[in-house]
Amino acid sequence: MADFSGSERLIREMVREFSGFRIVPKRESALSKLIDLALKLVTFGGQREYLTHYHTVLGNTLYTPASWENTPDLERLITLRHERVHLRQRRRLSFPVMAFVYMVPFFPVGLAYGRARLEWEAYEETLAATAELRGLEALRSPALREHIVRRFTGADYGWMWPFRSVVERWYDDATTRIEQALAANVAERPQGHRV
C-alpha cells in the first residue's frame, strides 16, 4: 500500500468529497491572470501577490501560486484545510450566492462584510489546523496573529474589514475556542492514551 503525505491524503479526501475537485497552477490559468490584473487595479497596486502567494478556490478548482510545488507538506495541509472550508461554503451557498456574498455586501473594496464572514470561518480552520499540527505555541505566535489581522485590514483582500480591533477580538476569541476544544479532547481521552 502506498504511503501518502498528509497533504496527499487530504487531497484524496477532497476529491471524494467534491466531485471534479482539481488543483491548477495559477500560471496556467488565463482567468487567474485576469483576476490578478483586476486586483492590482482596484487596490491601486496594494495587492500585487495574487499570482505568487495566494491560493484561490473557484468552483471545484483550487488555483495555486508558483510556490505550491516547494511548500512543505505541513503548510500545504494547513492551506488545504482552509480551502476546504471555502469549498464547503460554496456547496452550502451555491456558486452564484457565494460569489455575490464574497464580492458585494457591503462594498467590494473597503468594507466587505460578506467576504470577511466567509474568511473568518476559513481562517478559524487555519488556526485550528495550526494548533493541531504545530502546537499551541504556534497558535499563540504574535507573528501569526499580526499576519492574519493584516490580511483582513490591509490590501490583501481589499481592506475587507478595516476595523482592526474587531478582527483582533475575533482572532483572540477563535484561539480561545480552539485551545478549549483541544483541552477538552485531551481530557476525554482514556488515561492510557494521553500524550
GROMACS elastic network, one bead per residue, 0.5 to 0.9 nm:
[ bonds ]
;  ai    aj funct       b0    kb
    4     7     6  0.79820   500
    4     8     6  0.57067   500
    4     9     6  0.60181   500
    5     8     6  0.51477   500
    5     9     6  0.62542   500
    5    10     6  0.86836   500
    5    73     6  0.70594   500
    6     9     6  0.52053   500
    6    10     6  0.62720   500
    6    11     6  0.86749   500
    6    73     6  0.68377   500
    6    74     6  0.74126   500
    6    76     6  0.86450   500
    6    77     6  0.64603   500
    7    10     6  0.50313   500
    7    11     6  0.60830   500
    7    12     6  0.86158   500
    7    73     6  0.59928   500
    7    74     6  0.73549   500
    7    75     6  0.87262   500
    7    76     6  0.60019   500
    7    78     6  0.85260   500
    7    80     6  0.73931   500
    8    11     6  0.50512   500
    8    12     6  0.62833   500
    8    13     6  0.87139   500
    8    73     6  0.86414   500
    8    77     6  0.84806   500
    9    12     6  0.51344   500
    9    13     6  0.63435   500
    9    14     6  0.87234   500
   10    14     6  0.61367   500
   10    15     6  0.86048   500
   10    77     6  0.72588   500
   10    80     6  0.74688   500
   10    81     6  0.81774   500
   11    15     6  0.61789   500
   11    16     6  0.86901   500
   11    21     6  0.87415   500
   11    22     6  0.87713   500
   11    77     6  0.89120   500
   11    80     6  0.77141   500
   12    15     6  0.50950   500
   12    16     6  0.64060   500
   12    17     6  0.87105   500
   13    16     6  0.51325   500
   13    17     6  0.61416   500
   13    18     6  0.85548   500
   14    18     6  0.57759   500
   14    19     6  0.84211   500
   14    21     6  0.68361   500
   14    22     6  0.89707   500
   14    80     6  0.89918   500
   14    84     6  0.73412   500
   15    18     6  0.53429   500
   15    19     6  0.61249   500
   15    20     6  0.67832   500
   15    21     6  0.51741   500
   15    22     6  0.74025   500
   16    19     6  0.64666   500
   16    20     6  0.87900   500
   16    21     6  0.83081   500
   17    21     6  0.83802   500
   18    21     6  0.54956   500
   18    60     6  0.67701   500
   18    87     6  0.78442   500
   18    88     6  0.87205   500
   18    91     6  0.87788   500
   19    60     6  0.75250   500
   20    60     6  0.61704   500
   20    61     6  0.78725   500
   21    59     6  0.84895   500
   21    61     6  0.55819   500
   21    62     6  0.76699   500
   22    60     6  0.66563   500
   22    61     6  0.50161   500
   22    62     6  0.62883   500
   22    63     6  0.85739   500
   23    60     6  0.87934   500
   23    61     6  0.57569   500
   23    63     6  0.58959   500
   23    64     6  0.70320   500
   24    27     6  0.85167   500
   24    28     6  0.71547   500
   24    29     6  0.74952   500
   24    61     6  0.69328   500
   24    62     6  0.62096   500
   24    64     6  0.62032   500
   25    28     6  0.55682   500
   25    29     6  0.69418   500
   25    62     6  0.83389   500
   25    63     6  0.54831   500
   25    65     6  0.60598   500
   25    66     6  0.67305   500
   25    68     6  0.81925   500
   26    29     6  0.50575   500
   26    30     6  0.80026   500
   26    31     6  0.83694   500
   26    32     6  0.56141   500
   26    33     6  0.73217   500
   26    51     6  0.61304   500
   26    52     6  0.83320   500
   26    55     6  0.86212   500
   26    56     6  0.88804   500
   26    63     6  0.53517   500
   26    64     6  0.54079   500
   26    65     6  0.55881   500
   26    66     6  0.72780   500
   27    30     6  0.78395   500
   27    32     6  0.75658   500
   27    33     6  0.74171   500
   27    51     6  0.72090   500
   27    52     6  0.88810   500
   27    64     6  0.84202   500
   27    65     6  0.73212   500
   27    66     6  0.71210   500
   28    32     6  0.82584   500
   28    33     6  0.87380   500
   29    32     6  0.52345   500
   29    33     6  0.65109   500
   29    34     6  0.87921   500
   29    63     6  0.81458   500
   30    33     6  0.51030   500
   30    34     6  0.62567   500
   30    35     6  0.87035   500
   31    34     6  0.50528   500
   31    35     6  0.61732   500
   31    36     6  0.85531   500
   32    35     6  0.50470   500
   32    36     6  0.60752   500
   32    37     6  0.86845   500
   32    50     6  0.83569   500
   32    51     6  0.71320   500
   32    56     6  0.88272   500
   32    63     6  0.77481   500
   33    36     6  0.50181   500
   33    37     6  0.63779   500
   33    38     6  0.87515   500
   33    50     6  0.88674   500
   33    51     6  0.72397   500
   34    37     6  0.51853   500
   34    38     6  0.62782   500
   34    39     6  0.86683   500
   35    38     6  0.50142   500
   35    39     6  0.60547   500
   35    40     6  0.85507   500
   35    50     6  0.82187   500
   35    51     6  0.89840   500
   36    39     6  0.51967   500
   36    40     6  0.62354   500
   36    41     6  0.87332   500
   36    47     6  0.82512   500
   36    48     6  0.75614   500
   36    49     6  0.80874   500
   36    50     6  0.57256   500
   36    51     6  0.64575   500
   37    40     6  0.51673   500
   37    41     6  0.63703   500
   37    42     6  0.88794   500
   37    48     6  0.87954   500
   38    41     6  0.51304   500
   38    42     6  0.62297   500
   38    43     6  0.85228   500
   39    42     6  0.52530   500
   39    43     6  0.58955   500
   39    44     6  0.81228   500
   39    45     6  0.76911   500
   39    46     6  0.83233   500
   39    47     6  0.61854   500
   39    48     6  0.77869   500
   39    50     6  0.79002   500
   39   157     6  0.89886   500
   39   158     6  0.81131   500
   40    43     6  0.54707   500
   40    44     6  0.58286   500
   40    46     6  0.65922   500
   40    47     6  0.55447   500
   40    48     6  0.60113   500
   40    50     6  0.88046   500
   41    44     6  0.51283   500
   41    45     6  0.62375   500
   41    46     6  0.87126   500
   41    47     6  0.87363   500
   42    45     6  0.76932   500
   42    46     6  0.85994   500
   42    47     6  0.87380   500
   42   109     6  0.75434   500
   42   158     6  0.79114   500
   43    46     6  0.50238   500
   43    47     6  0.60360   500
   43    48     6  0.89033   500
   43   109     6  0.76991   500
   43   155     6  0.63558   500
   43   156     6  0.86646   500
   43   157     6  0.89052   500
   43   158     6  0.61140   500
   43   159     6  0.86871   500
   44    47     6  0.78133   500
   45    48     6  0.59912   500
   45   155     6  0.86278   500
   46    49     6  0.88527   500
   46   154     6  0.82925   500
   46   155     6  0.51326   500
   46   156     6  0.71696   500
   46   158     6  0.81089   500
   47    50     6  0.66357   500
   47   155     6  0.55802   500
   47   156     6  0.53571   500
   47   157     6  0.76670   500
   47   158     6  0.75757   500
   48    51     6  0.79385   500
   48    52     6  0.84138   500
   48   156     6  0.84208   500
   49    52     6  0.50913   500
   49    53     6  0.53979   500
   49    54     6  0.68573   500
   49   156     6  0.81539   500
   50    53     6  0.58426   500
   50    54     6  0.51105   500
   50    55     6  0.79385   500
   50    56     6  0.87927   500
   50    65     6  0.78049   500
   50   156     6  0.82691   500
   51    54     6  0.63734   500
   51    55     6  0.83314   500
   51    64     6  0.78562   500
   51    65     6  0.54201   500
   51    66     6  0.75434   500
   52    55     6  0.88796   500
   52    64     6  0.83139   500
   52    66     6  0.58401   500
   52    67     6  0.67869   500
   53    64     6  0.81811   500
   53    65     6  0.55898   500
   53    66     6  0.77577   500
   53    67     6  0.70279   500
   53    68     6  0.87231   500
   54    63     6  0.84808   500
   54    64     6  0.68651   500
   54    65     6  0.60437   500
   55    62     6  0.68415   500
   55    63     6  0.57071   500
   55    65     6  0.63224   500
   55    68     6  0.88254   500
   55    79     6  0.80560   500
   55    83     6  0.78661   500
   56    61     6  0.81250   500
   56    62     6  0.56407   500
   56    63     6  0.50810   500
   56    64     6  0.67267   500
   56    65     6  0.89046   500
   56    83     6  0.76577   500
   57    60     6  0.69337   500
   57    61     6  0.56194   500
   57    63     6  0.62062   500
   57    64     6  0.89268   500
   57    83     6  0.66694   500
   57    84     6  0.87323   500
   57    86     6  0.68400   500
   57    87     6  0.70084   500
   58    61     6  0.54642   500
   58    62     6  0.66240   500
   58    63     6  0.77422   500
   58    86     6  0.89357   500
   58    87     6  0.83108   500
   58    90     6  0.87353   500
   58    95     6  0.82977   500
   58    99     6  0.89741   500
   59    62     6  0.82397   500
   59    87     6  0.74730   500
   59    90     6  0.73094   500
   59    91     6  0.88658   500
   59    95     6  0.65557   500
   60    87     6  0.68380   500
   60    90     6  0.88260   500
   61    87     6  0.88206   500
   62    83     6  0.76622   500
   64    67     6  0.78765   500
   64    68     6  0.61101   500
   64    69     6  0.89971   500
   65    68     6  0.57130   500
   65    69     6  0.85629   500
   66    69     6  0.66633   500
   66    70     6  0.82762   500
   67    70     6  0.55391   500
   67    71     6  0.61688   500
   68    71     6  0.50950   500
   68    72     6  0.86273   500
   68    76     6  0.76548   500
   69    72     6  0.86071   500
   70    73     6  0.89390   500
   71    74     6  0.82863   500
   71    75     6  0.64219   500
   71    76     6  0.62410   500
   72    75     6  0.54717   500
   72    76     6  0.63239   500
   72    77     6  0.87769   500
   73    77     6  0.61338   500
   73    78     6  0.87405   500
   74    77     6  0.50799   500
   74    78     6  0.63843   500
   74    79     6  0.87005   500
   74   133     6  0.74027   500
   74   134     6  0.84399   500
   75    78     6  0.51551   500
   75    79     6  0.61762   500
   75    80     6  0.85398   500
   75   130     6  0.88781   500
   76    79     6  0.50546   500
   76    80     6  0.59804   500
   76    81     6  0.85794   500
   77    80     6  0.50823   500
   77    81     6  0.62427   500
   77    82     6  0.87501   500
   77   129     6  0.81023   500
   77   133     6  0.89611   500
   78    81     6  0.52539   500
   78    82     6  0.64853   500
   78    83     6  0.88370   500
   78   125     6  0.82644   500
   78   126     6  0.59238   500
   78   127     6  0.85474   500
   78   128     6  0.88629   500
   78   129     6  0.55837   500
   78   130     6  0.66179   500
   78   133     6  0.81724   500
   79    82     6  0.51389   500
   79    83     6  0.62370   500
   79    84     6  0.85878   500
   79   126     6  0.70016   500
   79   129     6  0.88502   500
   80    83     6  0.50021   500
   80    84     6  0.59377   500
   80    85     6  0.86688   500
   80   126     6  0.89563   500
   81    84     6  0.50883   500
   81    85     6  0.66105   500
   81   122     6  0.81467   500
   81   125     6  0.65705   500
   81   126     6  0.67319   500
   81   129     6  0.71537   500
   82    85     6  0.54174   500
   82    86     6  0.70202   500
   82   119     6  0.89966   500
   82   121     6  0.86530   500
   82   122     6  0.50064   500
   82   123     6  0.63759   500
   82   124     6  0.81693   500
   82   125     6  0.56618   500
   82   126     6  0.53537   500
   82   129     6  0.84720   500
   83    86     6  0.50931   500
   83    87     6  0.64223   500
   83    88     6  0.87594   500
   83   122     6  0.70935   500
   84    88     6  0.62205   500
   84    89     6  0.85480   500
   84   122     6  0.82191   500
   85    88     6  0.51020   500
   85    89     6  0.61305   500
   85    90     6  0.86339   500
   85   118     6  0.88478   500
   85   121     6  0.73766   500
   85   122     6  0.54129   500
   85   123     6  0.89312   500
   85   125     6  0.74552   500
   86    90     6  0.61380   500
   86    91     6  0.85861   500
   86   118     6  0.75881   500
   86   119     6  0.82658   500
   86   121     6  0.86238   500
   86   122     6  0.66128   500
   87    90     6  0.51418   500
   87    91     6  0.62772   500
   87    92     6  0.86429   500
   88    92     6  0.60369   500
   88    93     6  0.84938   500
   89    92     6  0.50218   500
   89    93     6  0.59439   500
   89    94     6  0.78706   500
   89    95     6  0.89331   500
   89    98     6  0.73036   500
   89   118     6  0.77293   500
   90    93     6  0.51991   500
   90    94     6  0.50742   500
   90    95     6  0.54142   500
   90    96     6  0.86203   500
   90    97     6  0.80672   500
   90    98     6  0.57736   500
   90    99     6  0.84401   500
   91    94     6  0.52842   500
   91    95     6  0.72626   500
   91    98     6  0.88910   500
   92    95     6  0.89383   500
   92    98     6  0.87538   500
   93    96     6  0.80040   500
   93    97     6  0.57297   500
   93    98     6  0.57021   500
   94    97     6  0.55080   500
   94    98     6  0.60701   500
   94    99     6  0.85225   500
   95    98     6  0.52156   500
   95    99     6  0.59997   500
   95   100     6  0.85487   500
   96    99     6  0.51927   500
   96   100     6  0.62000   500
   96   101     6  0.86769   500
   97   100     6  0.50797   500
   97   101     6  0.61003   500
   97   102     6  0.84552   500
   98   101     6  0.50416   500
   98   102     6  0.58870   500
   98   103     6  0.84304   500
   98   114     6  0.89133   500
   98   118     6  0.88395   500
   99   102     6  0.51026   500
   99   103     6  0.60381   500
   99   104     6  0.82678   500
  100   103     6  0.52815   500
  100   104     6  0.55836   500
  100   105     6  0.76856   500
  100   114     6  0.84358   500
  101   104     6  0.57389   500
  101   105     6  0.59812   500
  101   106     6  0.88918   500
  101   112     6  0.87515   500
  101   113     6  0.83622   500
  101   115     6  0.64461   500
  101   118     6  0.83630   500
  102   105     6  0.74080   500
  102   108     6  0.80866   500
  102   112     6  0.75758   500
  102   113     6  0.83114   500
  102   114     6  0.53313   500
  102   116     6  0.80213   500
  102   117     6  0.86974   500
  102   118     6  0.72435   500
  103   106     6  0.84539   500
  103   107     6  0.73415   500
  103   108     6  0.50878   500
  103   109     6  0.84630   500
  103   112     6  0.72152   500
  103   114     6  0.73764   500
  103   115     6  0.66333   500
  104   107     6  0.52532   500
  104   108     6  0.51563   500
  104   109     6  0.87649   500
  104   112     6  0.68134   500
  104   113     6  0.84360   500
  104   114     6  0.71551   500
  104   115     6  0.81682   500
  105   108     6  0.72016   500
  105   111     6  0.80270   500
  105   112     6  0.56718   500
  105   113     6  0.57455   500
  105   114     6  0.52731   500
  105   115     6  0.77532   500
  106   109     6  0.86865   500
  106   110     6  0.87856   500
  106   111     6  0.60490   500
  106   112     6  0.52065   500
  106   113     6  0.58722   500
  106   114     6  0.71627   500
  107   110     6  0.64819   500
  107   111     6  0.54610   500
  107   112     6  0.51213   500
  107   113     6  0.78606   500
  107   160     6  0.84886   500
  108   111     6  0.71661   500
  108   112     6  0.57107   500
  108   115     6  0.86096   500
  108   158     6  0.75034   500
  108   160     6  0.78495   500
  109   112     6  0.62587   500
  109   155     6  0.89242   500
  109   157     6  0.81113   500
  109   159     6  0.61792   500
  109   160     6  0.63284   500
  110   153     6  0.88164   500
  110   155     6  0.89305   500
  110   158     6  0.61472   500
  110   160     6  0.54980   500
  110   161     6  0.69231   500
  110   162     6  0.68631   500
  111   114     6  0.89738   500
  111   115     6  0.89816   500
  111   116     6  0.86367   500
  111   158     6  0.83763   500
  111   159     6  0.66253   500
  111   160     6  0.50138   500
  111   161     6  0.53665   500
  111   162     6  0.67430   500
  112   115     6  0.54143   500
  112   116     6  0.61811   500
  112   117     6  0.87455   500
  112   158     6  0.81579   500
  112   159     6  0.76506   500
  112   161     6  0.62625   500
  113   116     6  0.50218   500
  113   117     6  0.61519   500
  113   118     6  0.87087   500
  113   160     6  0.67561   500
  113   161     6  0.67121   500
  114   117     6  0.52284   500
  114   118     6  0.63892   500
  114   119     6  0.86515   500
  114   160     6  0.86789   500
  115   118     6  0.52150   500
  115   119     6  0.60732   500
  115   120     6  0.84882   500
  115   157     6  0.84791   500
  115   160     6  0.66525   500
  115   161     6  0.86480   500
  116   119     6  0.50585   500
  116   120     6  0.58909   500
  116   121     6  0.86364   500
  116   152     6  0.71282   500
  116   157     6  0.88954   500
  116   160     6  0.59176   500
  116   161     6  0.62641   500
  117   120     6  0.51444   500
  117   121     6  0.65328   500
  117   122     6  0.88938   500
  118   121     6  0.54305   500
  118   122     6  0.65256   500
  118   123     6  0.87614   500
  119   123     6  0.58148   500
  119   124     6  0.82840   500
  119   152     6  0.84913   500
  120   123     6  0.51601   500
  120   124     6  0.60190   500
  120   125     6  0.87216   500
  120   152     6  0.89653   500
  120   167     6  0.88885   500
  120   170     6  0.80671   500
  120   171     6  0.86739   500
  121   124     6  0.52734   500
  121   125     6  0.67264   500
  121   126     6  0.89900   500
  122   125     6  0.52227   500
  122   126     6  0.64813   500
  122   127     6  0.89035   500
  123   127     6  0.62076   500
  123   128     6  0.85324   500
  123   148     6  0.79835   500
  124   127     6  0.50370   500
  124   128     6  0.61964   500
  124   129     6  0.85750   500
  124   171     6  0.80624   500
  124   174     6  0.63256   500
  124   175     6  0.80779   500
  124   178     6  0.85224   500
  125   129     6  0.59851   500
  125   130     6  0.83674   500
  126   129     6  0.51913   500
  126   130     6  0.60847   500
  126   131     6  0.86811   500
  127   131     6  0.62009   500
  127   132     6  0.86141   500
  127   139     6  0.64257   500
  127   171     6  0.89788   500
  127   174     6  0.78804   500
  127   175     6  0.70468   500
  127   178     6  0.77496   500
  128   131     6  0.51664   500
  128   132     6  0.61499   500
  128   133     6  0.85062   500
  128   139     6  0.80880   500
  128   174     6  0.87377   500
  128   175     6  0.79485   500
  128   178     6  0.60111   500
  128   179     6  0.86371   500
  129   132     6  0.50968   500
  129   133     6  0.58471   500
  129   134     6  0.79048   500
  130   133     6  0.53221   500
  130   134     6  0.52969   500
  130   135     6  0.67113   500
  130   136     6  0.79982   500
  130   138     6  0.67187   500
  130   139     6  0.59839   500
  131   134     6  0.55129   500
  131   136     6  0.50951   500
  131   137     6  0.78542   500
  131   138     6  0.66112   500
  131   139     6  0.52101   500
  131   140     6  0.86651   500
  131   175     6  0.88581   500
  131   178     6  0.76932   500
  131   179     6  0.79466   500
  131   182     6  0.84186   500
  132   135     6  0.57439   500
  132   136     6  0.78052   500
  132   139     6  0.89756   500
  132   182     6  0.79919   500
  134   137     6  0.77292   500
  134   138     6  0.58828   500
  134   139     6  0.76972   500
  135   138     6  0.55837   500
  135   139     6  0.65915   500
  135   140     6  0.89714   500
  136   140     6  0.60999   500
  136   141     6  0.85965   500
  136   179     6  0.74773   500
  137   140     6  0.51511   500
  137   141     6  0.62958   500
  138   141     6  0.51448   500
  138   142     6  0.89240   500
  138   144     6  0.77953   500
  139   142     6  0.86683   500
  139   144     6  0.73858   500
  139   145     6  0.82954   500
  139   175     6  0.72010   500
  139   179     6  0.88773   500
  140   143     6  0.87419   500
  140   144     6  0.76879   500
  140   145     6  0.75847   500
  140   175     6  0.77220   500
  141   144     6  0.53100   500
  141   145     6  0.64167   500
  141   146     6  0.87704   500
  142   145     6  0.50032   500
  142   146     6  0.61149   500
  142   147     6  0.84980   500
  143   146     6  0.51711   500
  143   147     6  0.60450   500
  143   148     6  0.86847   500
  144   147     6  0.50215   500
  144   148     6  0.62074   500
  144   149     6  0.84920   500
  145   148     6  0.54272   500
  145   149     6  0.60595   500
  145   150     6  0.84894   500
  145   168     6  0.80070   500
  145   171     6  0.72670   500
  145   172     6  0.86684   500
  146   149     6  0.51111   500
  146   150     6  0.59528   500
  146   151     6  0.85388   500
  146   168     6  0.87682   500
  147   150     6  0.52720   500
  147   151     6  0.63697   500
  148   152     6  0.67568   500
  148   153     6  0.89089   500
  148   167     6  0.88869   500
  148   171     6  0.83674   500
  149   152     6  0.54186   500
  149   153     6  0.63362   500
  149   154     6  0.83760   500
  149   164     6  0.70823   500
  149   167     6  0.60688   500
  149   168     6  0.64448   500
  149   171     6  0.76736   500
  150   153     6  0.50025   500
  150   154     6  0.53063   500
  150   155     6  0.84140   500
  150   156     6  0.79371   500
  150   159     6  0.89040   500
  150   164     6  0.82772   500
  151   154     6  0.56168   500
  151   155     6  0.73790   500
  151   156     6  0.54655   500
  151   157     6  0.64189   500
  151   158     6  0.88980   500
  151   159     6  0.79322   500
  151   160     6  0.84940   500
  152   155     6  0.81500   500
  152   156     6  0.74008   500
  152   157     6  0.64824   500
  152   158     6  0.81770   500
  152   159     6  0.61269   500
  152   160     6  0.56498   500
  152   161     6  0.54791   500
  152   162     6  0.69160   500
  152   163     6  0.86985   500
  152   164     6  0.81112   500
  152   167     6  0.71947   500
  153   156     6  0.81627   500
  153   157     6  0.80291   500
  153   158     6  0.81137   500
  153   160     6  0.63492   500
  153   161     6  0.53900   500
  153   163     6  0.67861   500
  153   164     6  0.62489   500
  153   167     6  0.79584   500
  154   157     6  0.68408   500
  154   158     6  0.65768   500
  154   160     6  0.76276   500
  154   161     6  0.83339   500
  154   162     6  0.72483   500
  155   159     6  0.51197   500
  155   160     6  0.81609   500
  156   159     6  0.70578   500
  156   160     6  0.86388   500
  157   160     6  0.57391   500
  157   161     6  0.88900   500
  158   161     6  0.86068   500
  159   162     6  0.55862   500
  161   164     6  0.75802   500
  161   166     6  0.83978   500
  161   167     6  0.75440   500
  162   165     6  0.89728   500
  162   166     6  0.86952   500
  162   167     6  0.84002   500
  163   166     6  0.55411   500
  163   167     6  0.66131   500
  163   168     6  0.88720   500
  164   167     6  0.51851   500
  164   168     6  0.61026   500
  164   169     6  0.85682   500
  165   168     6  0.50378   500
  165   169     6  0.60737   500
  165   170     6  0.85808   500
  166   169     6  0.51290   500
  166   170     6  0.61973   500
  166   171     6  0.85999   500
  167   170     6  0.50313   500
  167   171     6  0.60871   500
  167   172     6  0.86169   500
  168   172     6  0.61292   500
  168   173     6  0.85229   500
  169   172     6  0.51634   500
  169   173     6  0.60609   500
  169   174     6  0.84614   500
  170   173     6  0.51564   500
  170   174     6  0.59996   500
  170   175     6  0.86182   500
  171   174     6  0.51043   500
  171   175     6  0.62074   500
  171   176     6  0.86043   500
  172   175     6  0.52346   500
  172   176     6  0.61919   500
  172   177     6  0.86938   500
  173   176     6  0.51078   500
  173   177     6  0.62325   500
  173   178     6  0.86852   500
  174   177     6  0.51271   500
  174   178     6  0.62103   500
  174   179     6  0.86287   500
  175   178     6  0.50496   500
  175   179     6  0.60673   500
  175   180     6  0.85354   500
  176   179     6  0.51463   500
  176   180     6  0.61435   500
  176   181     6  0.85772   500
  177   180     6  0.51647   500
  177   181     6  0.61250   500
  177   182     6  0.86437   500
  178   181     6  0.50693   500
  178   182     6  0.61498   500
  178   183     6  0.85410   500
  179   182     6  0.51824   500
  179   183     6  0.61276   500
  179   184     6  0.85846   500
  180   183     6  0.50599   500
  180   184     6  0.60768   500
  180   185     6  0.85926   500
  181   184     6  0.50572   500
  181   185     6  0.61861   500
  181   186     6  0.87106   500
  182   185     6  0.50579   500
  182   186     6  0.63016   500
  182   187     6  0.86458   500
  183   186     6  0.51606   500
  183   187     6  0.61789   500
  183   188     6  0.86906   500
  184   187     6  0.50200   500
  184   188     6  0.61680   500
  184   189     6  0.88696   500
  185   188     6  0.51883   500
  185   189     6  0.65520   500
  186   189     6  0.54612   500
  186   190     6  0.87507   500
  186   194     6  0.68101   500
  186   195     6  0.83933   500
  187   190     6  0.80739   500
  187   191     6  0.86927   500
  187   194     6  0.84516   500
  188   191     6  0.87321   500
  189   192     6  0.80662   500
  189   193     6  0.61509   500
  189   194     6  0.63557   500
  190   193     6  0.54886   500
  190   194     6  0.69529   500
  191   194     6  0.58581   500
  192   195     6  0.86948   500
